[in-house]
Amino acid sequence: MAENAEYAPDFDISRPTIARVYDALLGGKDNFAADREGAAAYLKYVPDSGKVAKENRAALSKGVRFMAEQGIDQFLDIGAGIPTMENTHQVAQAVNPDAKVVYVDNDPIVLAHGRALLAANKSTTVVTADLRFPQDILDHPEIKEMLDFTRPIGLMVVGLHMHFHDDEQPDEWVRTLLDACPSGSYLFITDFVDTGEPLQKGMEQAGLESLGNGWIRTPERITEHFLGLPLVRPGLDFLARWFPSEPDRELTAAEDLEPWQRILMAGIGYKA
């Protein structure tokens, strides 16, 4: 597909998708047999995969709340997934009822469910597009109508980097989006981490078997996803220890976390 071409999603329920496997792990109902088989692969290697998915969802809420508390009232949520509890717009609009949110996902079922959920919410929209084509996202008429790129934006790439191999250079796709965001914007990321633990490798194996992707990365490599932006406190950390709105909170020692709690890390970078 050429850059700036309209993204044409492929709706095939015989193959699992990231959004629908995630939905199955969260206990949702917007998935098909292939997606449930994909979720089963995760559960085979990481029996607490459902808890991992829910903790990632909780981290999303923590990150959105922090950005909204800093005055961010525009959010671009890439790879948003199927709407569930504590969605980005609900968290942001609880802090600021006027906050605007755009959800982007390449799974057309996300568009169908999102449009139904958000029919009465004029400050939130869902579009079908793909991170691989970032300029298409920036040029999308609904996104351009909803978001003002002359003002700070909360750019979210939550639980998505792991689904792209480094050879694809996903950081460059994010760079295109970040370059379009003005000073005062934030970049919020969660990613599978590799600190040498067997369960982390199990998560990678599950992803490769079920989806054909899902690579783990060292904390140093995850830090590079932030493209040189300084990280807000507490920096990059395991989700169970990551509370950007409470940077002085007393934390459980990393070694005292459950092994499944050491699979994902989160951070937020600030564009000065």
HELIX and SHEET records of a PDB file:
HELIX    1   1 ILE A   18  LEU A   25  1                                   8    
HELIX    2   2 ALA A   33  TYR A   45  1                                  13    
HELIX    3   3 SER A   49  GLU A   69  1                                  21    
HELIX    4   4 THR A   88  VAL A   95  1                                   8    
HELIX    5   5 PRO A  108  LEU A  117  1                                  10    
HELIX    6   6 PRO A  134  ASP A  139  1                                   6    
HELIX    7   7 PRO A  141  MET A  146  1                                   6    
HELIX    8   8 HIS A  161  HIS A  163  5                                   3    
HELIX    9   9 ASP A  166  GLU A  168  5                                   3    
HELIX   10  10 PRO A  170  ASP A  179  1                                  10    
HELIX   11  11 PRO A  198  SER A  210  1                                  13    
HELIX   12  12 PRO A  219  GLU A  224  1                                   6    
HELIX   13  13 LEU A  239  ARG A  241  5                                   3    
HELIX   14  14 ALA A  254  ASP A  256  5                                   3    
HELIX   15  15 PRO A  259  ARG A  262  5                                   4    
SHEET    1   A 7 THR A 124  THR A 128  0                                        
SHEET    2   A 7 LYS A 100  ASP A 105  1                                        
SHEET    3   A 7 GLN A  74  ILE A  78  1                                        
SHEET    4   A 7 GLY A 154  VAL A 158  1                                        
SHEET    5   A 7 TYR A 186  PHE A 192  1                                        
SHEET    6   A 7 LEU A 264  TYR A 270 -1                                        
SHEET    7   A 7 ASP A 237  PHE A 238 -1                                        
END                                                                             
